[in-house]
């Protein structure tokens, strides 16, 4: 089945819903899903973004701007760090998804919408995704997964549709920048966000900051090692991150690994 066959399948799945609320994070998958849904005649769509302190502020803003541009009904719900995840437990993804999707379902219910969609894709089932258990428990459907669309196919289709998010790097919430069983403070989340945005702006895309108290560990792609240790680049990074409040600045010689803070890795 080609990606366009899967896209046709996706449109059928969405159309059959009649009305749906879509959890919109601002990432490629959920944005693409909202884009497709918005083009289906007769489908009532509400996009819901739950803004938490451990989300990148830019993604919340981009989600709102996208919906405004495409004329999609959109709600942004601000939520504090849930008590269940404030200690960053190993099952934080499940606990967080339970809280967030509970808010999405409640907001959708107030609008008379019972069908909830999210942006899980076909590749996610082979990855470590503990939050998917929460989706099952809350009866949240994943149309991209149901249609069999993979991440690369979604990017290609988004590019064809002219969506700016087609080549947007995959991201994860800021909780993943801290070890499990670490008390999470909003100020530390903002500092990690600032550091990562600064380094990305220097040309180190696909990078992660990992925070261990006053020590920050930089995970970047191994092919970028020569650049990041250049004397002038190194000094700029050291100065900037120390000014943010970090005392020790390190580069992880294992390079970037998705989910490296997970206890099972």
N, C-alpha and C positions, 0 to 999 in steps of 0.2 A: 504494500500500500504506500503510495507516495504521500509527501507532506500535504499536497493539495487535496488528496482524498481524505486525509485525516482532518484537514480544515473543514471540508464539507461535513464530515461526521460531527465535528465540534459545533458547527452552526445548527445542526439538527438537535443536538443535545441541549443547547441553549434555548432554541426556539420552543422545544417541548416544555420547558419550565414555565412559560407564560410570564412569570415575574421572578426576579432573583436579586439577592443582595450578594455583591462580590467583595470579598476582603481584599482591599487594595493596599499593598505595602509601598508601591512606588518602584518596585523592581521590574525587570523585563517580563516575567511570566504573568503576574497579575495585571500589569498594564496592558499587555497584549490581549489578555482575556477580556478586559473591560472594553478595549477597542473593538474586538470582534462582536461582543454582545451589543455594543451601542449601534452597530450597523444592521441589526436584525429587526425588521419591521414587526411591530406588535409585541415585542418583548419589553417589559417594564424593568429597567435596571436601576439599582441603587448601588453605588460604590461606597464602601465604608472603610475609612482609615483609622485605626486605633493608634494614637500617638503616645508612645511611652518614653520615659527618659533614656531608655537604652536603644532607641532608634536614632538613626542619623537624621538630624533636623532637615537636611536637604531633601531627603526622600519623602518626608511628609509634605514639604512645600511642592515638590515635583508632582506628587499624586494629585494635589489640589489643582495645580496649574493645568495638568493634563485633562482633568474632568471639566474644567472651565472651558478649555479650548474645544473639547469635543461635545460640549453641551450635555454632559452626563450628571445626573443627580448625585450629589456627593455629600457625605457627612464625615467630619473629622471629630473623633471622640478622644479627648485627652484622659489618659489613665496614669496614675502614679505607679511606682514599682509595687507590684503585688507582694503582700507579705509572704506568700508561698515561695517566691523566687528571690527575696531580698538577701538571703544567705547564699545565693548562687549554687543550689544543690545539684548533684549529678543529673537529676531528672528535671532540670529547669525548663527544658524545651517542652516537655509534656505539660508541666504545670503552667507555664506561660501561655501555651496555645489554648489550654482549657479556659484560662481567664480571658484572653483576647477574643476567642471565638464565642465565649459566653456574652461578651459585650456586643459583638457583631450580631449575634442572634437576637439579643434583646432589642437592639436598635432597629433591626429589620422587622421584628414583630410589631413594634410601635407603628411601623408604616404598612402593616398588613401583609408583609412578605414572609413566607415560610421556607423558601428554598435558599440555601446558603451555598455559595461556591467559593473555592479558593484556588490559588495558582499552582498547586502541586503538579509537576509534570511526570512523564513516564520514566525519566532518569532517576527521580527521587526515590523510587521504590528499592533501588539497589544501593542507596546511600544510607548512612546512619541518620534516621529521621524519627526520633522518639515522639515528636509532636504529632505524627500521623495517627497515633493511638487516640489522641484527643479528638481528631477530626472524625474518626469512626464513632466515638462515644457521643459526639454532639450532632451526628448525622449531617456533617458538612461534606458536600460532594466536590470532586476535583475533575472538572470537565476536560482539562488538558490531558490528564492521566487517562480518563475514560476514552478519549479519542486516540490515545497512543502517541501523542506528540512529545518528542524529545526536546531537550534544551537547544540543540543545534538547529533543529527544524523550526522551533519557535523563533529563534534569532533570525533565521533566513526569511521566514514569513513576515516578521516584524519589519525587516529591512525592505521587503517588497512593498509593504504598506506605508513606508516612509516614516516609521516611528523612530524617534530619537533614542529610545531605550534599546534598540536592536543590538547594539554593541556595548551596552552598559555592563561593567564587570559584576559578577555575582558577589553578593555581600551577605553578611550575617549580622545579627544584632550585636551590640557592644558588650553584652554579657560574655560573649565568647572570647573577649580580650582578657578576661580575668580567670584565675584558677577556680575550680569548684570549691565550695565551702568557704568562700570569701565574702565578707560583708560588702554589699554594693552601695556606694554613695553616689548621688547624682553628680557631685562635683568631679569625682574621679571618672565618671562616664564621659563628661564633657571634655575633660582633659585628654582622654584617650582618643576621642573623636577629633579634637583639634590637632593632635600629633599625627594621626593617620591622614587627615586632609592635607596637612603641611607636606608630608612625605610623598603623597600621591601627586601633589602639585609640583614636586621636584622631578617628576618623571618616573617614580617608582610604583607603577600600576600593579595591581594584583598583589598587594602587600598587606600584612597584618601587624598590628601592634599587640604585644602580649605584656601585660602589666603584672609585676610582682612587687608590690609595695612601692618603694621609690626607685626600683630598677625597671627599665623598660627594655623588652627584648624585641628586636625588629626581625620579622620573618619576611624576606623578599625572595623573588625568583633567583635561582643560583646564577643565571646569566647576568644578573645585575650586580653581582658581588664586586667586580672590578670598578664599577662606577661609584658604588656607595662608599668604597674605602679610599677614593681619591681624596687627597689632602684637603682641598678647598670644600668639596662636598661634605666630607666628614666633619669639618669644623663648623659648617653651617648647621648641620643636623645637631651636633652636640650643643651648640649655643642655643638654638631654637628650643630643643626639648628640655634643656636645663632651665631655660627661662619659663617654661610651662610648669616646672616644679619637680621634674624627675632628677634624681641624683646620679644614677648610673645608666649609661646608654650602651647597649650591646647589640651586636648583629648575630643572629642564630645561624651557624654554619650549616645546619641541616636544610636551611631554606624554608620557603613557605609550604606548610602542610595544612590542608583544610581540616579543621577540628582537632588541632594538635593539643588543645587544652582538655579534651575529653578524656575521662579517666580510663576508658576502654581502649585508648590508643597508646 
